[in-house]
Amino acid sequence: MKDLAGPTSNRFVSQRLNLHYVDWGNTDAPPLILQHGGRDHCRSWDWVADELRRDWHVIAPDLRGHGDSQWSPEGHYGMDAFVYDFAQLVHTLGYEQVTIVSHSLGGNIATRFTGLYPDKVAKLVNIEGLGPPQDHPMQAGPTADRLREWIAGKRAASGRVPRRYDTLRAAYERMKAENSFLTDEQARHLTIHGASRNEDGTWAWKFDNYLNVWNATDIPYEEKTALWRDIACPVLLLWGKDSFAASPAGDGRLDNFRDATLIEYEGAGHWLHHDQFDRFMTDVRAFLS
């Protein structure tokens, strides 16, 4: 993969937050939104965007608390806030209909948006972004227990100093250790765009510490799957066989989609669009065409 010329940087406002997105040009082409996942950033899509920019008007937003978007002052990173921000982006840019490629947390957000507004989405690619199956421990337990755990986690996050790296090279080494599938070039690119320099000259990741504390409350599983059933467009689900995220192949989640295709990737983890880039682009191009 070659080094890429960067896109233009832009801003929009959602719920009083100043949020960032990049625009790859070609404004007369149909709009394609690339939505990253948790603790990631919009520039992780650069290789994908560079491949698709000739046929699409590619927009890649930074979620609140991520990348170059503003952090939530109260540390609010619930799914309701994320879905509103996504809807606000589409509304602000004036799109009647969009196509979406999304990953992980971004996949959860985009899939809910598509169920809420089925006429607004032409096609949806979801990379490991459905959340856990119904019988997963995260779905269980009394609400009071989850709220107490959430409060304790928020208090801990408020006093936690983000990890600092003496050099950008040290941050790069951490990136490489986190995902062994990454090439040196990929890890370098992701680190450069994912870290910022502190006042004392050290480096830290751009995402907000509060993102490490998952929200205690969400819509019930049955209501989430009802949104999936309301999706009218074709959906491509992609899963890495070496990922920590459980595939929906045999747990019933696929049954909630009218028109969904699942492809599983050998030799790929959670970031399969990095791990198996060429195959990913082949599958995505075929689906989008």
C-alpha positions as CSV (number, residue, x, y, z in Angstrom):
1,M,0.0,0.0,0.0
2,K,1.2,3.5,-0.9
3,D,1.3,6.7,1.1
4,L,-1.8,8.7,0.6
5,A,-2.6,12.3,-0.1
6,G,-4.9,13.5,2.7
7,P,-8.5,14.5,2.4
8,T,-9.9,17.9,3.5
9,S,-10.8,18.4,7.1
10,N,-14.3,19.7,8.1
11,R,-16.6,20.3,11.1
12,F,-20.2,20.0,12.0
13,V,-22.2,20.5,15.2
14,S,-24.2,17.9,17.0
15,Q,-25.7,18.3,20.5
16,R,-23.4,21.4,21.0
17,L,-20.3,19.3,20.2
18,N,-17.9,20.3,17.5
19,L,-17.4,17.1,15.5
20,H,-14.9,16.4,12.8
21,Y,-15.1,14.6,9.5
22,V,-12.9,14.3,6.4
23,D,-14.1,14.7,2.8
24,W,-12.4,12.9,-0.1
25,G,-14.0,15.0,-2.8
26,N,-15.8,14.0,-5.9
27,T,-19.0,15.7,-4.7
28,D,-21.0,14.8,-7.8
29,A,-20.7,11.1,-7.0
30,P,-23.1,9.3,-4.6
31,P,-22.3,9.7,-0.9
32,L,-20.5,7.0,1.0
33,I,-19.9,7.3,4.7
34,L,-17.1,5.3,6.4
35,Q,-17.7,5.0,10.1
36,H,-14.9,3.9,12.3
37,G,-15.2,1.9,15.6
38,G,-14.4,2.4,19.2
39,R,-11.0,4.1,20.2
40,D,-10.2,4.5,16.5
41,H,-10.3,7.5,14.2
42,C,-11.5,8.5,10.7
43,R,-8.1,8.3,9.1
44,S,-8.0,4.5,9.7
45,W,-10.2,4.4,6.5
46,D,-7.6,6.1,4.3
47,W,-6.7,3.1,2.2
48,V,-10.3,2.2,1.7
49,A,-11.3,5.8,0.9
50,D,-8.4,6.1,-1.6
51,E,-9.7,3.0,-3.5
52,L,-13.4,4.2,-3.5
53,R,-13.0,7.9,-4.0
54,R,-13.2,7.8,-7.8
55,D,-16.7,6.3,-7.7
56,W,-18.1,7.8,-4.5
57,H,-18.2,11.0,-2.5
58,V,-16.4,9.6,0.5
59,I,-17.1,11.1,4.0
60,A,-15.3,9.7,7.1
61,P,-16.4,11.1,10.5
62,D,-14.7,11.0,13.8
63,L,-17.1,9.9,16.5
64,R,-17.5,12.1,19.6
65,G,-14.6,11.6,21.9
66,H,-12.5,10.2,19.1
67,G,-9.9,11.5,16.7
68,D,-10.2,15.2,16.1
69,S,-13.8,15.4,17.4
70,Q,-14.6,17.2,20.6
71,W,-14.9,15.1,23.8
72,S,-18.3,15.1,25.6
73,P,-17.9,17.4,28.6
74,E,-20.0,15.1,30.8
75,G,-18.4,11.9,29.3
76,H,-21.6,10.8,27.7
77,Y,-20.9,8.1,25.1
78,G,-24.2,6.2,25.1
79,M,-25.6,4.7,21.9
80,D,-28.3,7.3,21.8
81,A,-25.8,10.1,21.5
82,F,-23.7,8.3,18.8
83,V,-26.8,7.5,16.7
84,Y,-28.0,11.1,17.0
85,D,-24.6,12.4,15.9
86,F,-24.6,10.1,12.9
87,A,-28.2,11.2,12.0
88,Q,-27.1,14.8,12.4
89,L,-24.1,14.3,10.0
90,V,-26.5,13.0,7.3
91,H,-28.9,15.8,8.0
92,T,-26.3,18.6,8.0
93,L,-24.8,17.4,4.7
94,G,-28.3,17.3,3.2
95,Y,-28.1,13.7,1.9
96,E,-31.4,12.1,0.8
97,Q,-29.7,8.7,0.8
98,V,-26.3,7.3,1.7
99,T,-24.3,4.1,1.5
100,I,-22.4,3.1,4.6
101,V,-19.3,1.0,5.4
102,S,-18.9,0.7,9.2
103,H,-16.8,-1.1,11.7
104,S,-17.4,-2.4,15.3
105,L,-19.0,0.4,17.4
106,G,-19.5,2.3,14.1
107,G,-21.4,-0.8,12.8
108,N,-23.7,-0.8,15.7
109,I,-24.4,2.9,15.2
110,A,-24.9,2.6,11.5
111,T,-27.1,-0.4,11.7
112,R,-29.5,1.3,14.2
113,F,-29.6,4.4,12.0
114,T,-30.5,2.2,9.0
115,G,-33.3,0.5,11.0
116,L,-34.6,3.9,12.1
117,Y,-34.5,5.5,8.7
118,P,-34.6,2.6,6.2
119,D,-35.3,4.9,3.2
120,K,-32.1,6.9,3.9
121,V,-29.6,4.0,3.3
122,A,-29.0,2.3,0.0
123,K,-26.6,-0.4,1.2
124,L,-24.8,-1.2,4.4
125,V,-21.5,-2.9,5.1
126,N,-21.1,-3.9,8.7
127,I,-17.7,-5.2,9.9
128,E,-18.2,-7.0,13.3
129,G,-20.7,-4.4,14.5
130,L,-23.8,-6.1,15.9
131,G,-22.9,-6.4,19.5
132,P,-23.0,-9.6,21.6
133,P,-25.6,-12.3,21.0
134,Q,-28.6,-12.5,23.3
135,D,-27.2,-15.0,25.8
136,H,-23.9,-13.1,26.3
137,P,-23.1,-12.1,29.9
138,M,-23.1,-8.4,28.9
139,Q,-26.8,-8.7,28.2
140,A,-27.6,-10.1,31.6
141,G,-27.7,-9.0,35.2
142,P,-29.8,-6.6,37.2
143,T,-29.8,-3.0,36.0
144,A,-28.9,-1.8,39.5
145,D,-25.7,-3.9,39.5
146,R,-24.7,-2.6,36.0
147,L,-25.4,1.0,37.1
148,R,-23.2,0.6,40.3
149,E,-20.4,-0.8,38.1
150,W,-20.8,2.0,35.6
151,I,-20.6,4.7,38.4
152,A,-17.5,3.1,39.8
153,G,-15.9,2.9,36.4
154,K,-16.7,6.5,35.6
155,R,-15.1,7.6,38.9
156,A,-12.0,5.6,38.2
157,A,-11.8,7.1,34.6
158,S,-12.1,10.6,36.0
159,G,-8.9,10.2,38.0
160,R,-7.0,8.1,35.5
161,V,-4.2,9.9,33.6
162,P,-4.1,8.8,30.0
163,R,-1.1,6.6,29.2
164,R,1.8,8.7,27.8
165,Y,4.5,7.6,25.5
166,D,7.9,9.3,25.5
167,T,8.1,9.1,21.7
168,L,5.8,8.6,18.8
169,R,7.9,5.4,18.1
170,A,6.8,4.0,21.5
171,A,3.2,4.6,20.6
172,Y,3.8,2.9,17.3
173,E,5.2,-0.1,19.0
174,R,2.1,-0.3,21.2
175,M,-0.1,-0.2,18.1
176,K,1.9,-3.1,16.6
177,A,1.6,-5.1,19.8
178,E,-2.1,-4.6,19.9
179,N,-2.7,-6.0,16.4
180,S,-0.1,-8.4,15.1
181,F,-1.8,-8.5,11.6
182,L,-0.8,-4.8,10.9
183,T,2.0,-4.1,8.5
184,D,4.7,-1.6,9.6
185,E,3.2,1.0,7.2
186,Q,-0.3,0.5,8.5
187,A,0.8,0.8,12.1
188,R,2.7,4.0,11.3
189,H,-0.2,5.6,9.6
190,L,-2.7,4.7,12.3
191,T,-0.3,6.0,15.0
192,I,0.4,9.3,13.3
193,H,-3.3,10.1,12.9
194,G,-4.4,8.5,16.2
195,A,-1.9,10.2,18.7
196,S,-1.3,13.8,19.7
197,R,1.5,15.6,21.5
198,N,1.1,16.7,25.1
199,E,2.4,19.9,26.7
200,D,5.4,18.1,28.2
201,G,6.4,16.6,24.8
202,T,5.0,13.1,25.4
203,W,2.4,11.5,23.2
204,A,-1.1,10.1,24.0
205,W,-3.9,8.6,22.1
206,K,-6.6,11.1,21.0
207,F,-9.6,9.2,22.4
208,D,-11.3,10.1,25.7
209,N,-10.6,7.9,28.7
210,Y,-14.3,7.8,29.4
211,L,-14.8,5.6,26.4
212,N,-13.3,2.8,28.3
213,V,-16.4,2.7,30.5
214,W,-19.2,1.2,28.5
215,N,-22.7,2.7,29.1
216,A,-24.7,0.8,31.7
217,T,-28.1,1.1,30.0
218,D,-29.2,0.5,26.4
219,I,-32.4,-0.5,24.6
220,P,-33.4,-4.1,25.3
221,Y,-32.0,-6.8,22.9
222,E,-35.5,-7.4,21.5
223,E,-35.9,-3.8,20.5
224,K,-32.4,-3.7,18.9
225,T,-33.2,-6.7,16.8
226,A,-36.6,-5.1,15.9
227,L,-34.5,-2.3,14.4
228,W,-32.5,-4.8,12.4
229,R,-35.8,-6.3,11.0
230,D,-36.8,-2.8,9.8
231,I,-33.8,-2.5,7.6
232,A,-34.9,-2.5,3.9
233,C,-31.5,-2.4,2.1
234,P,-29.1,-5.2,1.4
235,V,-26.6,-5.7,4.3
236,L,-23.1,-7.2,4.0
237,L,-21.8,-8.6,7.3
238,L,-18.0,-9.3,7.5
239,W,-16.3,-11.2,10.3
240,G,-12.7,-12.2,11.1
241,K,-12.2,-15.8,12.2
242,D,-9.4,-14.8,14.5
243,S,-11.5,-12.0,16.1
244,F,-12.6,-11.7,19.7
245,A,-16.1,-10.8,18.5
246,A,-18.4,-13.8,18.1
247,S,-19.6,-14.5,14.6
248,P,-23.4,-14.3,14.0
249,A,-23.1,-17.4,11.8
250,G,-25.0,-19.8,14.1
251,D,-26.6,-17.8,17.0
252,G,-29.7,-16.5,15.3
253,R,-28.7,-12.8,14.8
254,L,-28.7,-13.2,11.1
255,D,-32.3,-14.3,11.2
256,N,-33.3,-10.7,12.1
257,F,-32.2,-9.3,8.7
258,R,-34.4,-9.3,5.5
259,D,-31.5,-9.3,3.1
260,A,-28.1,-10.0,4.7
261,T,-25.0,-11.9,3.5
262,L,-22.3,-13.0,6.0
263,I,-18.6,-13.6,4.9
264,E,-16.0,-14.8,7.3
265,Y,-12.3,-14.2,6.8
266,E,-9.6,-16.6,7.6
267,G,-6.4,-15.0,8.8
268,A,-8.1,-11.8,10.1
269,G,-9.0,-10.4,13.4
270,H,-11.4,-7.6,14.5
271,W,-9.9,-5.1,12.0
272,L,-10.3,-7.3,9.0
273,H,-10.3,-4.4,6.6
274,H,-6.7,-3.9,7.6
275,D,-5.8,-7.5,8.0
276,Q,-7.1,-8.7,4.6
277,F,-7.3,-5.5,2.7
278,D,-7.3,-6.8,-0.8
279,R,-9.9,-9.4,-0.2
280,F,-12.0,-6.9,1.8
281,M,-11.9,-4.4,-1.1
282,T,-12.9,-7.1,-3.6
283,D,-15.9,-8.1,-1.5
284,V,-17.0,-4.5,-0.8
285,R,-16.7,-3.4,-4.4
286,A,-18.7,-6.4,-5.6
287,F,-21.4,-5.6,-3.0
288,L,-21.5,-1.9,-3.7
289,S,-21.8,-2.4,-7.4
